[in-house]
Each structure stands twice: as C-alpha cells, then as structure tokens.
C-alpha cells in the first residue's frame, strides 16, 4: 500500500471516529476541533445550506473553514449546528 493510501486510511478512521462521537453525543464543547466542525458543515451542505455556511464563515472573518480562528471553534460549532 502506498503512503498516500495509508494517509487516506488514517484520515478516514479519524473522520469515522468523529462521526461516531457526534452520533453518541460524546463531543465536549470545550474540545471542538476543526474536524468536528467539518462534520457538521458536511451534513449541512448535503441539505443544501451552502449559502448559510458561507454567511457563517463570513461572520467569523473567513472564506474557508481553515481560516476560522481556533479560539472561536466552540461558538462557530454551535452556530453551525443551528443552520
């Protein structure tokens, strides 16, 4: 298996763990990560809420998720859940 495949498999495992924790309500709001936010935003995008996501990103001074200040992850996460 190439290194690329290995890295992809590891990232998918982390993503799956995040989805399981989210489904079980195990995510501690004080420990919100960019992956946690990404999971929520992916769900919202699948529901067609792309313009709402863009507005939320703009509210936090970002065009992309990686530009959101980590100090605001908790607040961003809570607002993203309400979209």
N, C-alpha and C positions, 0 to 999 in steps of 0.2 A: 504494500500500500504506500502511495507517495505521501510526502509530508503534507501536501495540500489536502489530501483526503483525511489524514489524521487530524489536522487542524479543524477541518469542517466537521468531523465527527465529534470532536470535543465541544465545539461551539453549539452544535445541535443538542448535545447532552445538557449543557448549561441552560439552553433555552427551554428544553423539556422540563428540567427541574424547576425553572421559574414558573412555567405554566401549572405544574403540579402544586407548587406552593400557593399560587394565586387561587387556584380552584379550592384548596383546602382552607383558605383564609389565613395562611401562616405568614404572610408578609408583614413584617413590623414596619409601620410608617416611618420610624426613625432610621431604618436601614434601606430605604428605597434606593435602587440602583438604576442606571440608565437602561439595563435590560428589563427591569420591571416596567418602566415607562414604555419601552418599546413594545412590550407585550400588549399593554392597554391600547396604545396607538394603532397597533396592527389590527386589533379587534374592531376599533372604531373606523379604520379605513375600510375594512371589509363591509361595514354597514353604511358606507358612502359618506362619511363625515370628514372628508378631506378638507373642505373649506374651513370647517370649525377647528380642525387641527392646525391649519395654517394661521388662523387668528390667534389661537392659544400660543403657538410658538412666537408670533409677533409680540404678543403681550409680554413675553419673557425676553424680548430683545433678540430673538433667534430666528434664523431661516430654516435651520436643521436642528434635529434633536441634540446632536453633539455640541451645539453652540449654547445650549441651556446651561446656566451656572449650576454646578452640583449642589450649591448651598440652597437652591430653590427646588430641588427634586421633589421633596415631600409635597409642597404646595402645588407644583406642576402636576404631580401624580394624582392628587385629589381632584384637581380641576379636570384632568383628562378622563378620570372615571365618570364624571358627571356629564360628559359630552353626549 
